[in-house]
Amino acid sequence: MAESKSKSKQLHLTAFMRPVSLHTGAWRYPGAYADANFNLAHLKTFIRKLEEGKFDAFFMADHLAVLNMPVEALKRSHTVTSFEPFTLLSALSQVTERIGLAATASTTYDEPYHIARRFASLDHLSGGRAAWNIVTTGNPESAKNFGRDEHVEHADRYRRAREFYDVVTGLWDSFADDAFVRDRDSGVFFDPEKLHVLNHQGPDLKVKGPLNIARPVQGWPVIVQAGQSEPGRQLAAETAEVVFCSPRDRAAARDLYADIKGRARAAGRDPDHLKILPAALVIVADSVDQAKARRLQLDSLVHYDSAIASLSVALGADASGFDPDGPLPVDDIPETNASKTSQQGVIKLAQDEGLTVRQLAQRFGGYSGLAFVGTPESIADEMATWLAEDAADGFTVVFPFVPQGLDDVIDRLVPELQRRGIFRRDYEGTTLREHLGLPRPKNQFFA
């Protein structure tokens, strides 16, 4: 395929790095670093490689509790130990120069002043590369680590999140950009006329301010949001600049893309200032068959006891009695009162790929989301189609294992995307906002 001359649409790529792979078999893959989640030397190597590949950002999810799963499944999970995101990203900011640094922080189990200070600090430490992934925290076990017996209700979490965003951004705007005059002759360090005291009093939050740190380099760190529920979509439309999501296929992605961008337009925002980046597992090989074989090998490393439980949830029916090495017995699967769409999707996947019950279970126990599995050329074709059809503005790349899976993307897929003219050959700016083509917010209190 000839290189595209048009630069009107460019892919944005971020790397999902906590855990370093969402696939539960990743740490067992031959040659993989089993301790990668909690090994600083490895993580420094990964982020430098991603910066070499001109990725927009290194994205860290977070958990405020050990995941709520049975011990038999939990003991096989590589997510039980990982660095706290701010601590790690602050360290990684000092071994990189351009790549963005995105961290998750909860609006349910933290306070706005804490969040505002941490992200402002990270933005200054990194020279304008910070991003805040707003989450309301889905894991009910988290509540028990913060003095609560029960998780906060879904609607209450989202109401607090919307107010929380207003408070944090208001705190970031405490000082005008030129407030710090540092005039030695007069002895004036900052101009008090350029300091705003927030004095916020709302239904859930009461915060006086001001923030005791200068306005962030980017004005505000980039706002990321990951909810796909009705309130999650609305929160994204009103506040987010990047949406991390997980549509099941391109048709569903187009619908989600149109819905959130339409809501943003209705909220008076420019839809181009909101980038939608679905999560996608990417497995690169010399041929499509070889890539599929790698996927099957990776899936085979998911323990069957964990896998069959995941398949039963997806089917809405007990699959433990099925022959593991036979085909999915479609006629024996009862109708479900859970998600009929999910059940139909499982059956379609089994039939389309000819998977045994064991292979199907390990797929759902490992990583069952969107995946691009093939050659650099075939994956680039798919990504270009998603971009052209307004299904995505880019992708949040999930690596199958590290380091090889990450190296394959940077050394093989990225050059192919660059050759086609749909991904940058170099950074054109120094801040994450510049990488993403986002404007620097005006200070809402100072002209």
Buried (B, 14 or more C-beta within 10 A) or exposed (E): EEEEEEEEBBBBBBBBBBBBBBBBBBBBBEEBBEEBBBBEEBBBBBBBBBBEBBBBBBBBBBBBBBEEBEEEBBEBBBBBEBBEBBEBBBBBBEEBEBBBBBBBBBBBBBBBBEBBBBBBBBBBBBBBBBBBBBBBBBBEBBBEEBEEEEBBEBEEBBBBBBBBBBBBBBBBBBBBBEBBEEEEEEEEEBBEEBBBEBEBEBEEBEBEBBBEBBBBBBBBBBBBBBBBEEBBBBBBBBBBBBBBBBBBEBEBBBEBBBBBBEBBEEEEBEBEBBBBBBBBBBBBBEEBEBBBBBBBEBBBBBBBBBBBBBBBBBBBBEBEEBEBEEBBEEEEBEEBEEBEEBBEBBBEBBEEEEBBBBBBBBBBBBBBBBBBBBBBBBBBBBBBEBBEEBBBBBBBBBBBBBBBBBBBBBBBBBBBBBBBBBBBEEBEEBBBBBBBBBEBBEBEBBE
